[in-house]
Amino acid sequence: MIKAILFDFNGVIIDDEPIQMRIYQELLSAEGVEVTEEDYAASHGMNDVAFVNAAHERRGKRVDPAKVTEIIDAKFGKWREIVGDDLPFFPGVKSFIEKASHDFALGVVSMERTSQIEYVLEKAGLAPHFAVIVGAEEVSTHKPNPECYRTGFNQIDLYRISKGHLPMTHDECLVIEDTVPGVKAAIAADLPALGVANTVSADKLRAAGAGAVAKDLSDWMPETVRRVF
């Protein structure tokens, strides 16, 4: 029986991947680095540092760490300018989080900066629903490596134990993901995965190992999670 849920962030909670892609295309174009939609899709699961480095490497260029940081900081600044107060959440996800928080311990595991995740959740009033946030800074690599989900599982298990619960088994902690590298990271961490077809097709998510796939989370309830997983 599921006792905790770990959510990916971009592509599952907030619908901002197209915004991030356009910002990166603009910023990297100024550096003489083209980023196509195919390039961006091939980078699913990467953190920002890995993404900027990979974009340069594809074009046979090298970039120093200080420049990488400058580009990433500019990306976050432009993101906040563009989005403003109109946070683009996926249909039904806020309601699902609110309902699920009554039945499960919730966490976020993402290759996004922790400060950006916290900014969005606090602005939306969702922060109180999440016991754990694992951002890019807390792990040494990116998806599909399972380190992030192993870290997330350990942290949310410790949180539940601190509340008087017994330790969880891995099959009691569900991951919700929207990309192939994300699903693969969850499966490699021995966690069941629900794919949400926001970014890639349902077939690709199933092939990566998702135990079930949803069009979106609008119709999902805590009882749905229990019946499926």
Phi, psi and omega per residue, in radians:
M1 nan 2.323 -3.119
I2 -1.191 2.339 3.129
K3 -2.125 -0.257 3.142
A4 -2.604 2.681 3.108
I5 -2.287 2.283 3.036
L6 -1.898 2.069 -3.129
F7 -1.680 2.370 2.788
D8 -1.202 2.892 -3.039
F9 -1.860 -1.331 3.134
N10 -1.167 2.165 -3.133
G11 1.673 -0.228 3.076
V12 -2.073 -0.911 3.125
I13 -1.600 -0.880 -3.084
I14 -2.008 2.339 -3.062
D15 -1.604 1.235 -3.057
D16 -2.167 0.157 3.133
E17 -1.035 -0.759 3.094
P18 -1.072 -0.619 3.119
I19 -1.166 -0.812 3.138
Q20 -1.087 -0.698 3.132
M21 -1.074 -0.809 -3.129
R22 -1.106 -0.684 3.125
I23 -1.132 -0.786 3.133
Y24 -1.142 -0.658 3.095
Q25 -1.032 -0.748 3.139
E26 -1.159 -0.867 -3.082
L27 -1.142 -0.741 -3.086
L28 -1.342 -0.505 3.049
S29 -1.040 -0.645 3.117
A30 -1.146 -0.341 3.100
E31 -1.702 0.111 -3.117
G32 1.357 0.416 -3.112
V33 -2.076 1.967 3.115
E34 -1.426 2.421 3.048
V35 -2.197 1.960 3.110
T36 -1.539 2.955 3.062
E37 -1.060 -0.629 3.119
E38 -1.157 -0.698 3.082
D39 -1.052 -0.780 -3.107
Y40 -1.119 -0.757 3.130
A41 -1.106 -0.624 3.136
A42 -1.210 -0.221 -3.104
S43 -1.753 0.138 3.114
H44 -0.917 2.384 3.105
G45 1.601 -0.207 3.133
M46 -1.393 2.670 2.932
N47 -1.445 3.051 -3.051
D48 -1.123 -0.689 -3.135
V49 -1.097 -0.835 3.128
A50 -1.087 -0.673 -3.129
F51 -1.110 -0.852 -3.101
V52 -1.123 -0.734 3.100
N53 -1.114 -0.748 -3.134
A54 -1.128 -0.667 3.129
A55 -1.072 -0.713 3.104
H56 -1.206 -0.744 -3.113
E57 -1.078 -0.635 3.118
R58 -1.045 -0.549 -3.106
R59 -1.729 0.230 3.097
G60 1.228 0.475 -3.109
K61 -1.995 2.758 3.046
R62 -2.035 2.650 -3.114
V63 -2.445 2.378 -3.107
D64 -1.437 2.729 -3.065
P65 -0.992 -0.624 -3.141
A66 -1.116 -0.681 3.123
K67 -1.201 -0.674 3.093
V68 -1.015 -0.832 3.125
T69 -1.068 -0.717 3.132
E70 -1.072 -0.764 -3.133
I71 -1.142 -0.764 -3.121
I72 -1.136 -0.761 3.109
D73 -1.059 -0.722 3.116
A74 -1.123 -0.615 3.115
K75 -1.084 -0.800 -3.135
F76 -1.152 -0.670 3.109
G77 -1.087 -0.790 3.135
K78 -1.179 -0.645 3.116
W79 -1.009 -0.810 -3.104
R80 -1.204 -0.564 3.070
E81 -1.138 -0.778 -3.075
I82 -1.248 -0.826 -3.052
V83 -1.316 -0.748 -3.115
G84 1.034 -2.285 -3.138
D85 -1.610 -0.061 -3.064
D86 -1.663 1.295 -3.086
L87 -1.208 2.179 -3.043
P88 -1.507 1.397 3.112
F89 -1.400 2.644 3.062
F90 -1.250 2.641 3.134
P91 -0.975 2.270 3.028
G92 1.408 -0.173 -3.005
V93 -1.244 -0.665 3.137
K94 -1.125 -0.750 3.116
S95 -1.112 -0.721 3.135
F96 -1.097 -0.765 3.128
I97 -1.049 -0.799 -3.113
E98 -1.087 -0.751 3.129
K99 -1.205 -0.773 -3.087
A100 -1.124 -0.526 -3.094
S101 -1.139 -0.340 3.112
H102 -1.381 -0.357 -3.049
D103 -1.995 -0.418 -3.049
F104 -2.320 2.722 2.910
A105 -1.363 2.363 -3.058
L106 -2.041 2.528 3.064
G107 -2.528 2.864 3.039
V108 -2.032 2.325 3.039
V109 -2.228 1.976 -2.981
S110 -2.569 2.736 3.004
M111 -1.552 0.182 3.037
E112 -1.416 2.745 3.024
R113 -1.079 2.419 3.132
T114 -1.016 -0.721 -3.113
S115 -1.085 -0.600 3.123
Q116 -1.263 -0.701 3.085
I117 -1.062 -0.828 -3.136
E118 -1.098 -0.692 3.121
Y119 -1.005 -0.845 -3.107
V120 -1.169 -0.828 -3.095
L121 -1.118 -0.705 3.129
E122 -1.186 -0.737 -3.132
K123 -1.106 -0.567 -3.127
A124 -1.560 -0.066 -3.105
G125 1.320 0.319 -3.093
L126 -1.712 -0.209 -3.044
A127 -0.955 -0.704 -3.117
P128 -1.085 -0.307 -3.106
H129 -1.414 -0.233 -3.033
F130 -1.919 2.182 3.140
A131 -1.511 -0.438 -3.012
V132 -2.424 2.403 2.980
I133 -2.293 2.096 3.056
V134 -1.950 1.889 3.121
G135 -1.756 -3.107 -3.056
A136 -1.035 -0.563 -3.069
E137 -1.239 -0.304 -3.026
E138 -1.562 -0.062 3.134
V139 -2.283 2.832 -3.029
S140 -1.626 -0.182 -3.123
T141 -2.563 -2.985 -3.058
H142 -2.211 2.998 3.094
K143 -1.088 2.511 0.259
P144 -1.497 0.130 3.044
N145 -1.047 2.377 -3.056
P146 -1.395 -0.012 -3.065
E147 -0.909 -0.757 -3.072
C148 -1.100 -0.716 -3.131
Y149 -1.354 -0.500 3.009
R150 -1.141 -0.728 3.096
T151 -1.109 -0.791 3.134
G152 -1.069 -0.759 3.122
F153 -1.074 -0.822 -3.114
N154 -1.074 -0.727 -3.104
Q155 -1.195 -0.737 -3.098
I156 -1.313 -0.506 3.045
D157 -1.148 -0.763 3.105
L158 -1.110 -0.643 3.090
Y159 -1.073 -0.811 -3.131
R160 -1.115 -0.715 3.124
I161 -1.072 -0.683 3.135
S162 -1.131 -0.348 3.114
K163 -1.651 0.131 3.060
G164 1.697 0.112 3.136
H165 -1.544 2.781 3.036
L166 -1.309 2.745 3.091
P167 -1.009 2.581 3.100
M168 -1.516 2.776 2.861
T169 -1.664 2.835 -3.072
H170 -1.084 -0.603 -3.105
D171 -1.297 -0.014 3.091
E172 -1.708 0.076 -3.118
C173 -2.135 1.916 -3.072
L174 -1.573 2.460 3.017
V175 -1.885 2.413 3.041
I176 -2.003 2.084 -3.015
E177 -2.369 2.768 -3.123
D178 -2.111 -0.061 -3.109
T179 -2.216 2.821 3.107
V180 -1.101 -0.846 3.105
P181 -1.045 -0.620 3.122
G182 -1.142 -0.803 3.105
V183 -1.101 -0.754 3.134
K184 -1.082 -0.647 3.106
A185 -1.124 -0.739 3.122
A186 -1.105 -0.827 -3.111
I187 -1.111 -0.697 3.128
A188 -1.165 -0.404 3.067
A189 -1.545 0.123 3.118
D190 1.181 0.541 3.126
L191 -1.972 2.447 3.065
P192 -1.195 2.621 -3.075
A193 -2.250 2.359 2.950
L194 -1.808 2.099 3.094
G195 -1.550 2.439 3.027
V196 -2.032 2.103 -2.988
A197 -1.406 0.973 3.093
N198 -1.532 -0.453 -2.979
T199 -2.089 -0.755 3.087
V200 -2.221 2.989 -3.047
S201 -1.228 2.756 3.088
A202 -1.042 -0.675 -3.134
D203 -1.075 -0.713 3.135
K204 -1.178 -0.660 3.117
L205 -1.169 -0.717 3.095
R206 -1.126 -0.752 -3.128
A207 -1.100 -0.509 3.123
A208 -1.337 -0.283 3.089
G209 2.166 0.045 3.129
A210 -1.060 2.320 -3.131
G211 -1.310 -0.391 3.067
A212 -2.740 2.778 3.135
V213 -2.318 2.369 3.104
A214 -2.000 2.556 3.027
K215 -1.163 -0.772 2.977
D216 -2.752 -3.074 -3.068
L217 -1.737 0.178 -3.071
S218 -1.019 -0.702 -3.058
D219 -1.679 0.066 -3.090
W220 -1.561 2.394 3.116
M221 -2.223 2.882 3.058
P222 -0.914 -0.680 3.135
E223 -1.172 -0.577 3.072
T224 -1.060 -0.791 3.122
V225 -1.018 -0.778 -3.117
R226 -1.132 -0.695 -3.106
R227 -1.221 -0.658 -3.062
V228 -1.417 -0.627 -3.066
F229 -2.051 nan nan
